[in-house]
Amino acid sequence: TTGHWELAGLIMEQPFATFETFTDELVQEIESRAGVKFLGNVVASGTEILSALGEEHIATGRPILYTSADSVLQIAAHEDEKIFGLEKLLDLCRTARLVLDERDIAIGRVIARPFVGDAVSNFQRTSNRRDYSLLPPRTVWNELQEAGVQVIGVGKISDIYAGQGISESHPTKSNAAGMVKIAQLWDEKRLEPHVIVANLVDFDMLYGHRRDPQGYAQALREFDTWLGKFLPMVECGDFLCITADHGNDPYFAGTDHTREKVPLLTLHAPLPLLASDDFTQVAQLLRRYFCAQIASLPAIAP
């Protein structure tokens, strides 16, 4: 969440809250509101927690609560309504977000982690993940939207920013679907000023966290092939930016994000590029682009 907020122009003065276990008081409040009893309440990766508690969840119907090195409260449950059900899981996560906000506990995201399968050997998380984010302060998306620019989210962008500053949302469940949607939206050639903000989740969720370098490499090849077809659609007056909100080296130990610098690739960027090496450069470039390209646009705060 920190990286996403910084891309939108926000520098965090205080870090988000992280936990090794959530307090009994917090857990009991969520359980009481939602009418559930959790398993877990530990730090674990998504695959580890299913291996440890997935079969007990199926036997008892109790959802699995866990966290990671990030500022997240994650809840895993089976999609089958006879065991738990997707809608019940999403309702539970919305309740958890509400409790955190009421208690002013600044956890970046509550994440619903649905899965399928009937044994450790075939448990599989599905693409129906949902993120319930802490409401961000004012971002560049709010600035652009208020200045008359349509901010169009693809993938989980609207979830990441809790819908703030997002004019239109197109959820997708894979890199492939996201790339198709980006090209479709770009090809519409809307007359009104707009920006398409997309998140391709497979690099992170399927290959980075799972430390799968072969899968990561193949996903990069697929993106590169798509990009080669997309670039001719980018005209001189357009601006394209490709970056990431954090590292996730598939060769590194563990399953958490990694801290290498990420690329910032641009085409037709408003020059000069900024000297800063933090993620807010993306927000600054967007401000500069829209102020320079659209004469009728009101001035946007620097």
C-alpha positions as CSV (number, residue, x, y, z in Angstrom):
1,T,0.0,0.0,0.0
2,T,2.9,2.4,0.8
3,G,4.2,2.1,-2.7
4,H,0.8,2.6,-4.4
5,W,0.2,5.7,-2.2
6,E,3.6,7.1,-3.1
7,L,3.0,6.6,-6.8
8,A,0.0,8.8,-6.3
9,G,2.0,11.5,-4.7
10,L,1.8,10.6,-1.0
11,I,4.9,10.3,1.3
12,M,4.1,8.4,4.5
13,E,5.2,10.3,7.6
14,Q,4.3,7.3,9.8
15,P,4.4,3.6,8.7
16,F,1.3,1.5,8.5
17,A,0.7,-0.8,11.4
18,T,2.1,-4.3,11.3
19,F,1.5,-7.2,13.6
20,E,2.8,-10.7,14.4
21,T,-0.5,-11.5,15.9
22,F,-3.6,-9.4,16.2
23,T,-4.8,-8.5,19.7
24,D,-7.4,-10.6,21.4
25,E,-9.6,-7.6,21.8
26,L,-9.5,-6.8,18.1
27,V,-10.1,-10.4,17.0
28,Q,-13.0,-10.8,19.4
29,E,-14.6,-7.6,18.1
30,I,-14.5,-8.8,14.5
31,E,-15.7,-12.3,15.5
32,S,-18.6,-10.8,17.5
33,R,-19.7,-8.5,14.7
34,A,-19.4,-11.1,12.0
35,G,-20.6,-14.2,13.9
36,V,-17.5,-16.2,13.3
37,K,-14.6,-17.8,15.2
38,F,-11.2,-17.6,13.6
39,L,-8.4,-20.1,13.1
40,G,-4.8,-19.0,13.0
41,N,-4.0,-15.4,13.8
42,V,-0.3,-15.9,12.8
43,V,2.3,-14.6,10.4
44,A,2.4,-16.9,7.3
45,S,2.4,-16.9,3.5
46,G,-0.7,-17.8,1.7
47,T,0.4,-21.3,0.8
48,E,1.8,-22.0,4.2
49,I,-1.4,-21.1,5.9
50,L,-3.5,-23.3,3.7
51,S,-1.1,-26.2,4.3
52,A,-1.3,-25.7,8.0
53,L,-5.0,-24.9,8.5
54,G,-6.9,-25.5,5.2
55,E,-8.2,-29.0,6.1
56,E,-9.2,-27.8,9.6
57,H,-11.1,-24.9,8.0
58,I,-13.0,-27.4,5.8
59,A,-13.8,-29.6,8.8
60,T,-15.0,-26.7,11.0
61,G,-16.1,-23.9,8.7
62,R,-13.9,-21.4,10.7
63,P,-12.2,-18.7,8.6
64,I,-8.4,-18.4,8.7
65,L,-6.9,-15.2,10.0
66,Y,-3.3,-14.3,9.2
67,T,-0.9,-11.5,8.3
68,S,2.6,-11.0,6.8
69,A,5.5,-8.6,7.0
70,D,3.2,-6.1,5.2
71,S,0.5,-4.0,6.8
72,V,-2.3,-6.5,6.0
73,L,-5.1,-8.4,7.7
74,Q,-5.8,-11.4,5.6
75,I,-8.7,-13.8,5.8
76,A,-8.8,-17.1,3.9
77,A,-11.9,-19.2,3.4
78,H,-13.2,-21.8,0.9
79,E,-15.4,-20.5,-1.9
80,D,-17.9,-23.4,-1.5
81,E,-21.0,-22.1,0.3
82,K,-21.3,-25.5,2.0
83,I,-18.0,-24.8,3.8
84,F,-18.0,-21.0,3.9
85,G,-18.6,-19.2,0.6
86,L,-17.2,-16.2,-1.3
87,E,-19.9,-13.7,-0.4
88,K,-19.7,-14.5,3.2
89,L,-15.9,-14.1,3.1
90,L,-16.2,-10.6,1.4
91,D,-18.8,-9.6,4.0
92,L,-16.4,-10.7,6.8
93,C,-13.6,-8.7,5.3
94,R,-15.8,-5.6,5.0
95,T,-16.7,-6.0,8.7
96,A,-13.0,-6.3,9.6
97,R,-12.2,-3.1,7.6
98,L,-15.0,-1.3,9.4
99,V,-13.7,-2.4,12.9
100,L,-10.2,-1.3,12.1
101,D,-11.3,2.1,10.9
102,E,-13.5,2.6,13.9
103,R,-10.6,1.8,16.2
104,D,-8.2,4.0,14.2
105,I,-5.9,1.0,13.5
106,A,-3.9,2.0,10.4
107,I,-3.6,-1.4,8.6
108,G,-3.1,-0.8,4.9
109,R,-5.4,-3.5,3.6
110,V,-7.8,-6.2,4.6
111,I,-7.5,-8.9,2.0
112,A,-10.0,-11.6,1.2
113,R,-8.2,-14.8,0.1
114,P,-10.7,-17.3,-1.3
115,F,-9.5,-20.8,-2.2
116,V,-10.8,-24.1,-3.6
117,G,-9.8,-27.8,-3.2
118,D,-10.5,-30.5,-0.7
119,A,-7.1,-31.4,0.6
120,V,-3.6,-29.9,1.1
121,S,-2.5,-31.6,-2.1
122,N,-4.9,-29.6,-4.2
123,F,-5.7,-26.3,-2.4
124,Q,-5.6,-23.4,-4.8
125,R,-6.2,-19.7,-4.2
126,T,-8.6,-18.2,-6.7
127,S,-8.6,-15.0,-8.7
128,N,-11.6,-13.7,-6.6
129,R,-9.3,-11.9,-4.1
130,R,-10.5,-8.6,-2.9
131,D,-8.7,-5.8,-1.2
132,Y,-10.3,-3.4,1.3
133,S,-7.9,-0.5,1.7
134,L,-7.5,2.2,4.3
135,L,-9.0,5.4,2.9
136,P,-6.0,7.4,1.5
137,P,-5.6,11.2,2.0
138,R,-5.9,13.3,-1.1
139,T,-3.8,12.0,-4.0
140,V,-3.0,13.0,-7.6
141,W,-6.1,11.0,-8.7
142,N,-8.3,13.4,-6.7
143,E,-6.4,16.4,-8.2
144,L,-6.8,15.1,-11.7
145,Q,-10.4,14.1,-11.3
146,E,-11.4,17.5,-9.8
147,A,-9.6,19.2,-12.8
148,G,-11.8,17.4,-15.3
149,V,-9.6,14.3,-16.0
150,Q,-11.3,10.9,-16.0
151,V,-9.2,8.5,-13.9
152,I,-9.9,5.0,-15.2
153,G,-8.7,2.1,-13.0
154,V,-7.9,-1.4,-14.4
155,G,-7.4,-4.4,-12.2
156,K,-7.4,-3.8,-8.4
157,I,-6.7,0.0,-8.7
158,S,-10.0,1.0,-7.3
159,D,-9.6,-1.4,-4.4
160,I,-6.1,-0.1,-3.7
161,Y,-7.3,3.5,-3.3
162,A,-10.6,2.6,-1.8
163,G,-12.3,4.2,-4.8
164,Q,-10.9,7.6,-4.0
165,G,-10.3,9.7,-7.1
166,I,-11.2,6.9,-9.4
167,S,-13.9,7.8,-12.0
168,E,-14.4,4.4,-13.5
169,S,-13.3,0.9,-12.6
170,H,-12.6,-2.2,-14.7
171,P,-11.7,-5.1,-12.4
172,T,-9.7,-7.9,-14.0
173,K,-8.4,-11.2,-12.6
174,S,-5.1,-11.8,-14.6
175,N,-2.4,-10.1,-16.5
176,A,-3.9,-11.3,-19.8
177,A,-7.3,-9.8,-19.0
178,G,-5.7,-6.6,-17.8
179,M,-3.7,-6.2,-21.0
180,V,-6.8,-6.8,-23.1
181,K,-8.7,-4.2,-21.1
182,I,-5.9,-1.6,-21.3
183,A,-5.8,-1.9,-25.1
184,Q,-9.6,-1.7,-25.4
185,L,-9.8,1.4,-23.3
186,W,-6.9,3.0,-25.1
187,D,-8.5,2.2,-28.5
188,E,-11.7,4.1,-27.5
189,K,-9.8,7.4,-28.1
190,R,-12.0,9.3,-25.7
191,L,-12.3,13.0,-26.5
192,E,-12.2,14.1,-22.8
193,P,-8.9,14.1,-20.9
194,H,-8.3,10.8,-19.2
195,V,-5.7,8.6,-17.6
196,I,-5.7,4.8,-17.5
197,V,-4.1,3.4,-14.4
198,A,-3.6,-0.4,-14.5
199,N,-2.2,-3.0,-12.1
200,L,-1.1,-6.4,-13.5
201,V,-1.3,-8.6,-10.5
202,D,0.2,-11.9,-11.7
203,F,3.8,-10.7,-11.5
204,D,3.4,-10.2,-7.8
205,M,0.7,-12.7,-6.7
206,L,1.5,-15.7,-8.8
207,Y,5.3,-15.5,-9.4
208,G,7.0,-13.0,-7.1
209,H,5.5,-14.1,-3.8
210,R,5.6,-17.7,-4.9
211,R,9.3,-17.4,-5.9
212,D,8.7,-18.8,-9.3
213,P,11.4,-17.4,-11.6
214,Q,10.3,-19.5,-14.6
215,G,6.7,-18.3,-14.3
216,Y,7.9,-14.7,-13.8
217,A,10.1,-14.9,-16.9
218,Q,7.2,-16.3,-19.0
219,A,4.9,-13.5,-17.7
220,L,7.5,-10.9,-18.7
221,R,7.7,-12.5,-22.2
222,E,4.0,-12.3,-22.6
223,F,3.9,-8.7,-21.4
224,D,6.8,-7.8,-23.8
225,T,4.9,-9.4,-26.7
226,W,1.8,-7.5,-25.8
227,L,3.8,-4.2,-25.4
228,G,5.3,-4.6,-28.8
229,K,1.7,-4.6,-30.3
230,F,0.5,-1.8,-28.0
231,L,3.3,0.7,-28.6
232,P,2.2,1.6,-32.1
233,M,-1.1,2.8,-30.6
234,V,0.8,5.4,-28.5
235,E,0.8,8.7,-30.4
236,C,3.1,11.7,-30.0
237,G,0.7,13.5,-27.7
238,D,0.2,10.5,-25.4
239,F,2.2,9.6,-22.3
240,L,3.0,6.0,-21.3
241,C,4.6,5.1,-18.0
242,I,5.5,1.5,-16.8
243,T,6.8,0.9,-13.3
244,A,6.2,-1.1,-10.1
245,D,5.2,-0.3,-6.5
246,H,7.9,-2.5,-5.0
247,G,10.4,-5.3,-5.7
248,N,9.5,-8.9,-5.6
249,D,12.6,-10.9,-6.7
250,P,11.5,-14.5,-7.5
251,Y,15.0,-15.8,-6.6
252,F,15.1,-14.2,-3.1
253,A,14.5,-16.2,0.1
254,G,11.1,-16.1,1.8
255,T,7.9,-14.9,0.3
256,D,7.8,-11.2,1.2
257,H,8.4,-8.1,-1.0
258,T,12.1,-7.3,-1.8
259,R,13.8,-4.0,-1.7
260,E,15.6,-3.6,-5.0
261,K,15.0,-0.5,-7.1
262,V,12.2,-0.8,-9.7
263,P,12.3,0.4,-13.3
264,L,10.6,3.5,-14.5
265,L,10.0,3.3,-18.2
266,T,8.4,6.2,-20.1
267,L,7.4,7.1,-23.6
268,H,6.8,10.8,-24.5
269,A,7.3,11.8,-20.9
270,P,7.1,15.5,-20.1
271,L,10.7,16.6,-19.9
272,P,12.9,16.9,-18.0
273,L,12.6,13.8,-15.9
274,L,12.9,14.6,-12.2
275,A,16.0,13.9,-10.2
276,S,14.2,12.2,-7.3
277,D,14.3,8.5,-7.0
278,D,11.1,7.9,-5.1
279,F,7.8,6.8,-6.5
280,T,6.2,10.2,-6.3
281,Q,8.0,11.0,-9.6
282,V,5.1,9.3,-11.3
283,A,2.5,11.7,-9.8
284,Q,4.7,14.7,-10.7
285,L,5.0,13.5,-14.3
286,L,1.3,13.2,-14.5
287,R,0.7,16.7,-13.1
288,R,3.2,18.1,-15.6
289,Y,1.7,16.2,-18.5
290,F,-1.8,17.3,-18.0
291,C,-0.9,20.9,-17.3
292,A,1.2,21.1,-20.5
293,Q,-1.1,19.1,-22.8
294,I,-4.5,20.5,-22.0
295,A,-4.7,24.3,-22.2
296,S,-8.2,24.5,-20.8
297,L,-7.3,22.4,-17.7
298,P,-7.2,24.4,-14.5
299,A,-3.8,24.6,-12.8
300,I,-3.0,21.4,-10.8
301,A,-1.1,21.7,-7.6
302,P,2.7,21.0,-7.9
